[in-house]
């Protein structure tokens, strides 16, 4: 499975679970994924199951984006995340920018699997 396909697969699961924000976020990631960044290159080396029953790469990456929001490092993401009103275009721009501007942060965040807090 490709990472783009894993994003789409996870988006379908989120849609079924009535999580529209995550559904849109994952579809944006699938559409705008950059394989030429440090993060993109690091994700490309994973083998085996990269979806929710394996390495959980889509959830690691979305977790990194959420960490940017919680740590106050991306005003554009903060403005695009709940509880703010949903604007697909603004979220797409914010995610595309964050994947480049915060490449190192998200890469570091994805190096460990999602955990319970």
TIROLUM-10192 format. One record per residue (C-alpha): x, y, z; residue in three letters; residue number from 0. Coordinates in pm, whole numbers. Layout:
<pt><east>X</east><north>Y</north><up>Z</up><rest>Ala</rest><nr>NUM</nr></pt>
...
This chain:
<pt><east>0</east><north>0</north><up>0</up><rest>Unk</rest><nr>0</nr></pt>
<pt><east>126</east><north>348</north><up>-82</up><rest>Unk</rest><nr>1</nr></pt>
<pt><east>114</east><north>627</north><up>173</up><rest>Unk</rest><nr>2</nr></pt>
<pt><east>-142</east><north>811</north><up>-38</up><rest>Unk</rest><nr>3</nr></pt>
<pt><east>-360</east><north>500</north><up>-30</up><rest>Unk</rest><nr>4</nr></pt>
<pt><east>-308</east><north>466</north><up>346</up><rest>Unk</rest><nr>5</nr></pt>
<pt><east>-426</east><north>827</north><up>393</up><rest>Unk</rest><nr>6</nr></pt>
<pt><east>-736</east><north>750</north><up>185</up><rest>Unk</rest><nr>7</nr></pt>
<pt><east>-802</east><north>425</north><up>373</up><rest>Unk</rest><nr>8</nr></pt>
<pt><east>-776</east><north>603</north><up>709</up><rest>Unk</rest><nr>9</nr></pt>
<pt><east>-1002</east><north>883</north><up>575</up><rest>Unk</rest><nr>10</nr></pt>
<pt><east>-1272</east><north>627</north><up>494</up><rest>Unk</rest><nr>11</nr></pt>
<pt><east>-1249</east><north>492</north><up>850</up><rest>Unk</rest><nr>12</nr></pt>
<pt><east>-1280</east><north>845</north><up>991</up><rest>Unk</rest><nr>13</nr></pt>
<pt><east>-1579</east><north>915</north><up>768</up><rest>Unk</rest><nr>14</nr></pt>
<pt><east>-1749</east><north>597</north><up>893</up><rest>Unk</rest><nr>15</nr></pt>
<pt><east>-1678</east><north>703</north><up>1251</up><rest>Unk</rest><nr>16</nr></pt>
<pt><east>-1841</east><north>1042</north><up>1185</up><rest>Unk</rest><nr>17</nr></pt>
<pt><east>-1515</east><north>1236</north><up>1214</up><rest>Unk</rest><nr>18</nr></pt>
<pt><east>-1546</east><north>1479</north><up>923</up><rest>Unk</rest><nr>19</nr></pt>
<pt><east>-1246</east><north>1695</north><up>1017</up><rest>Unk</rest><nr>20</nr></pt>
<pt><east>-1008</east><north>1398</north><up>1019</up><rest>Unk</rest><nr>21</nr></pt>
<pt><east>-1166</east><north>1267</north><up>701</up><rest>Unk</rest><nr>22</nr></pt>
<pt><east>-1091</east><north>1597</north><up>525</up><rest>Unk</rest><nr>23</nr></pt>
<pt><east>-745</east><north>1629</north><up>681</up><rest>Unk</rest><nr>24</nr></pt>
<pt><east>-641</east><north>1283</north><up>561</up><rest>Unk</rest><nr>25</nr></pt>
<pt><east>-775</east><north>1345</north><up>211</up><rest>Unk</rest><nr>26</nr></pt>
<pt><east>-582</east><north>1674</north><up>200</up><rest>Unk</rest><nr>27</nr></pt>
<pt><east>-267</east><north>1487</north><up>303</up><rest>Unk</rest><nr>28</nr></pt>
<pt><east>-326</east><north>1230</north><up>30</up><rest>Unk</rest><nr>29</nr></pt>
<pt><east>-372</east><north>1499</north><up>-232</up><rest>Unk</rest><nr>30</nr></pt>
<pt><east>-81</east><north>1719</north><up>-120</up><rest>Unk</rest><nr>31</nr></pt>
<pt><east>175</east><north>1464</north><up>2</up><rest>Unk</rest><nr>32</nr></pt>
<pt><east>532</east><north>1565</north><up>-80</up><rest>Unk</rest><nr>33</nr></pt>
<pt><east>772</east><north>1275</north><up>-117</up><rest>Unk</rest><nr>34</nr></pt>
<pt><east>1074</east><north>1503</north><up>-166</up><rest>Unk</rest><nr>35</nr></pt>
<pt><east>1084</east><north>1641</north><up>193</up><rest>Unk</rest><nr>36</nr></pt>
<pt><east>1277</east><north>1483</north><up>481</up><rest>Unk</rest><nr>37</nr></pt>
<pt><east>945</east><north>1359</north><up>616</up><rest>Unk</rest><nr>38</nr></pt>
<pt><east>839</east><north>1221</north><up>278</up><rest>Unk</rest><nr>39</nr></pt>
<pt><east>1169</east><north>1039</north><up>232</up><rest>Unk</rest><nr>40</nr></pt>
<pt><east>1158</east><north>899</north><up>586</up><rest>Unk</rest><nr>41</nr></pt>
<pt><east>804</east><north>768</north><up>541</up><rest>Unk</rest><nr>42</nr></pt>
<pt><east>900</east><north>604</north><up>210</up><rest>Unk</rest><nr>43</nr></pt>
<pt><east>1145</east><north>365</north><up>378</up><rest>Unk</rest><nr>44</nr></pt>
<pt><east>878</east><north>194</north><up>590</up><rest>Unk</rest><nr>45</nr></pt>
<pt><east>792</east><north>-154</north><up>472</up><rest>Unk</rest><nr>46</nr></pt>
<pt><east>502</east><north>-380</north><up>549</up><rest>Unk</rest><nr>47</nr></pt>
<pt><east>170</east><north>-254</north><up>679</up><rest>Unk</rest><nr>48</nr></pt>
<pt><east>183</east><north>127</north><up>702</up><rest>Unk</rest><nr>49</nr></pt>
<pt><east>-187</east><north>159</north><up>784</up><rest>Unk</rest><nr>50</nr></pt>
<pt><east>-376</east><north>145</north><up>1114</up><rest>Unk</rest><nr>51</nr></pt>
<pt><east>-292</east><north>-219</north><up>1191</up><rest>Unk</rest><nr>52</nr></pt>
<pt><east>80</east><north>-165</north><up>1128</up><rest>Unk</rest><nr>53</nr></pt>
<pt><east>306</east><north>138</north><up>1146</up><rest>Unk</rest><nr>54</nr></pt>
<pt><east>8</east><north>379</north><up>1153</up><rest>Unk</rest><nr>55</nr></pt>
<pt><east>186</east><north>637</north><up>938</up><rest>Unk</rest><nr>56</nr></pt>
<pt><east>-128</east><north>843</north><up>862</up><rest>Unk</rest><nr>57</nr></pt>
<pt><east>-202</east><north>874</north><up>1234</up><rest>Unk</rest><nr>58</nr></pt>
<pt><east>159</east><north>956</north><up>1318</up><rest>Unk</rest><nr>59</nr></pt>
<pt><east>160</east><north>1234</north><up>1059</up><rest>Unk</rest><nr>60</nr></pt>
<pt><east>-175</east><north>1377</north><up>1166</up><rest>Unk</rest><nr>61</nr></pt>
<pt><east>-51</east><north>1352</north><up>1525</up><rest>Unk</rest><nr>62</nr></pt>
<pt><east>248</east><north>1565</north><up>1427</up><rest>Unk</rest><nr>63</nr></pt>
<pt><east>20</east><north>1826</north><up>1273</up><rest>Unk</rest><nr>64</nr></pt>
<pt><east>-196</east><north>1826</north><up>1586</up><rest>Unk</rest><nr>65</nr></pt>
<pt><east>118</east><north>1868</north><up>1799</up><rest>Unk</rest><nr>66</nr></pt>
<pt><east>198</east><north>2182</north><up>1598</up><rest>Unk</rest><nr>67</nr></pt>
<pt><east>-146</east><north>2314</north><up>1689</up><rest>Unk</rest><nr>68</nr></pt>
<pt><east>-116</east><north>2226</north><up>2058</up><rest>Unk</rest><nr>69</nr></pt>
<pt><east>232</east><north>2375</north><up>2086</up><rest>Unk</rest><nr>70</nr></pt>
<pt><east>125</east><north>2697</north><up>1912</up><rest>Unk</rest><nr>71</nr></pt>
<pt><east>380</east><north>2663</north><up>1632</up><rest>Unk</rest><nr>72</nr></pt>
<pt><east>146</east><north>2715</north><up>1336</up><rest>Unk</rest><nr>73</nr></pt>
<pt><east>-106</east><north>2997</north><up>1345</up><rest>Unk</rest><nr>74</nr></pt>
<pt><east>-255</east><north>2882</north><up>1014</up><rest>Unk</rest><nr>75</nr></pt>
<pt><east>-318</east><north>2530</north><up>1145</up><rest>Unk</rest><nr>76</nr></pt>
<pt><east>-456</east><north>2666</north><up>1472</up><rest>Unk</rest><nr>77</nr></pt>
<pt><east>-703</east><north>2880</north><up>1278</up><rest>Unk</rest><nr>78</nr></pt>
<pt><east>-804</east><north>2579</north><up>1066</up><rest>Unk</rest><nr>79</nr></pt>
<pt><east>-849</east><north>2323</north><up>1345</up><rest>Unk</rest><nr>80</nr></pt>
<pt><east>-1157</east><north>2273</north><up>1559</up><rest>Unk</rest><nr>81</nr></pt>
<pt><east>-1320</east><north>2439</north><up>1737</up><rest>Unk</rest><nr>82</nr></pt>
<pt><east>-1279</east><north>2698</north><up>1461</up><rest>Unk</rest><nr>83</nr></pt>
<pt><east>-1518</east><north>2694</north><up>1165</up><rest>Unk</rest><nr>84</nr></pt>
<pt><east>-1417</east><north>2448</north><up>894</up><rest>Unk</rest><nr>85</nr></pt>
<pt><east>-1276</east><north>2597</north><up>574</up><rest>Unk</rest><nr>86</nr></pt>
<pt><east>-1141</east><north>2330</north><up>339</up><rest>Unk</rest><nr>87</nr></pt>
<pt><east>-926</east><north>2571</north><up>136</up><rest>Unk</rest><nr>88</nr></pt>
<pt><east>-768</east><north>2730</north><up>444</up><rest>Unk</rest><nr>89</nr></pt>
<pt><east>-695</east><north>2387</north><up>592</up><rest>Unk</rest><nr>90</nr></pt>
<pt><east>-539</east><north>2268</north><up>266</up><rest>Unk</rest><nr>91</nr></pt>
<pt><east>-312</east><north>2573</north><up>251</up><rest>Unk</rest><nr>92</nr></pt>
<pt><east>-218</east><north>2541</north><up>619</up><rest>Unk</rest><nr>93</nr></pt>
<pt><east>-135</east><north>2170</north><up>587</up><rest>Unk</rest><nr>94</nr></pt>
<pt><east>67</east><north>2219</north><up>268</up><rest>Unk</rest><nr>95</nr></pt>
<pt><east>266</east><north>2496</north><up>435</up><rest>Unk</rest><nr>96</nr></pt>
<pt><east>317</east><north>2300</north><up>759</up><rest>Unk</rest><nr>97</nr></pt>
<pt><east>452</east><north>1996</north><up>573</up><rest>Unk</rest><nr>98</nr></pt>
<pt><east>735</east><north>2213</north><up>441</up><rest>Unk</rest><nr>99</nr></pt>
<pt><east>787</east><north>2472</north><up>716</up><rest>Unk</rest><nr>100</nr></pt>
<pt><east>773</east><north>2218</north><up>1000</up><rest>Unk</rest><nr>101</nr></pt>
<pt><east>926</east><north>1920</north><up>820</up><rest>Unk</rest><nr>102</nr></pt>
<pt><east>1182</east><north>1849</north><up>1095</up><rest>Unk</rest><nr>103</nr></pt>
<pt><east>926</east><north>1879</north><up>1377</up><rest>Unk</rest><nr>104</nr></pt>
<pt><east>675</east><north>1646</north><up>1212</up><rest>Unk</rest><nr>105</nr></pt>
<pt><east>951</east><north>1401</north><up>1120</up><rest>Unk</rest><nr>106</nr></pt>
<pt><east>1069</east><north>1386</north><up>1481</up><rest>Unk</rest><nr>107</nr></pt>
<pt><east>709</east><north>1345</north><up>1599</up><rest>Unk</rest><nr>108</nr></pt>
<pt><east>652</east><north>1047</north><up>1367</up><rest>Unk</rest><nr>109</nr></pt>
<pt><east>951</east><north>849</north><up>1490</up><rest>Unk</rest><nr>110</nr></pt>
<pt><east>746</east><north>689</north><up>1768</up><rest>Unk</rest><nr>111</nr></pt>
<pt><east>412</east><north>515</north><up>1727</up><rest>Unk</rest><nr>112</nr></pt>
<pt><east>96</east><north>680</north><up>1863</up><rest>Unk</rest><nr>113</nr></pt>
<pt><east>58</east><north>616</north><up>2234</up><rest>Unk</rest><nr>114</nr></pt>
<pt><east>-209</east><north>651</north><up>2497</up><rest>Unk</rest><nr>115</nr></pt>
<pt><east>-174</east><north>965</north><up>2707</up><rest>Unk</rest><nr>116</nr></pt>
